[in-house]
Amino acid sequence: MPSSVIVGAQWGDEGKGKVIDIFAAKADYIVRYQGGNNAGHTVVIGDDSFILHLIPSGILHKKKICVIGNGVVIDPRALLEEIEMLKGRGIKVDGRLFISEEAHVILPYHKLLDELKEQKKKKIGTTKKGIGPCYADKVARSGIRIIDLLEEDTLRDKLRANLEEKNSVLAKTYGADGFEFISVYNEYLDYGRKIKKYICNTKRLLNDAIDAKKRVLFEGAQGTLLDVDYGTYPFVTSSNSSAGGASTGTGVGPNKIDKVIGVVKAYTTRVGEGPFPTEFDDLLMDKIRQKGKEFGATTGRPRRCGWFDSVVVRHSVMVNGLDELVVTKLDVLDELDTIKICTGYRFGDKVYDDFPSSIKVLTGCRPVYEELPGWLKDTSGITDYSRLPVNAKKYLKRMQYLLNTKIVLISVGSKRSQTFSKGV
Ligand code: IMP
């Protein structure tokens, strides 16, 4: 493995937390490279369940080094809460967590603007964690970076200038109260003092680690179809959640990344607004949502559910350069008589088998389906590929054929033990 990236190949929530936890056992460093606490990675260890939003899931493995790269946006309050939660549950964090000096900081006005924008304009259905407004400031070159929290004068000057602008927007566009400089300044200086021990030059740390032949695992958050470039724009998050982000979000050159692994659910889900061609009707939606416990780990929102869409995942295979696939939640389909796989979209007299860029096409198209017989057997106790029902194997083989990518790992439940690694 020397260095691998794990990415979600659909709209997020593919079960990356569990998969990363499994691969983390063989890694030395586990690195987040984009997004922020909009992510929710669930890891079940024995009877314990952890939901991590910002800190890489590798923290749950003793002695692993965890890095939050420059491409991540950090809400210091959420970070400190997560650190405290982990410490409270007996996990050692100090000396194992490193945060990039260059990561951008989420401020209170980012969160408020995210919320107000969602109320006023056409909704994206964001997590309201301030992710989009923070990345907007980064690109506009007015963002506040983690290193700034350690320099009183830099923070003062940047925060003053930002508050002047943000308070004016809040008042004029939204009729909302702004923020007082001194309280935000003191609050964020205090965060700086508290997280100082974790802050370092993570580019140097990671490149040195790779030179020393350490194994580095890059942990993608969200999913490829939420990527700001390759997703269903504008119904996306504001970062590059696809594999390319691992390089820009950490300062590790692309030639130092050896493998890209995609995680797919055996069906499809998405949270928030935006086109979803294979979305179920209400009856099936409810059945799969309950069986798959499809409720957001960050916001608790019910997830929208639909059939497996090979057009979506083929797109992911291409833009991420996926070498291998992990299929999760196969057991959720156990009780279905018939299972559909989408192989193309029909719009007007055209059939698309490449993922269309047009939201109009994606919203108006009709999916082209293949139907396969279900297996009607409980697979959640299976720990060996050879014991899977024949129809479950046929389903996986068909998926693999349509995606032209090898399936290397299959998951049939939330526990570490409910995973087997037979090639299909
Ligand atoms: P934001 O990232 O909060 O700006 O939200 C933008 C879109 O990405 C919304 O549709 C969210 O529901 C979605 N989103 C953000 N993070 C996640 C995630 O971790 N899983 C699934 N969807 C997400």
Residues whose N, C-alpha, C, O or C-beta is under 5 A from the ligand:
A	BS01	IMP	W11 G12 D13 N38 A39 G40 I124 G125 T126 T127 K128 K129 I131 G132 Q222 L226 V236 T237 S238 V271 G272 E273
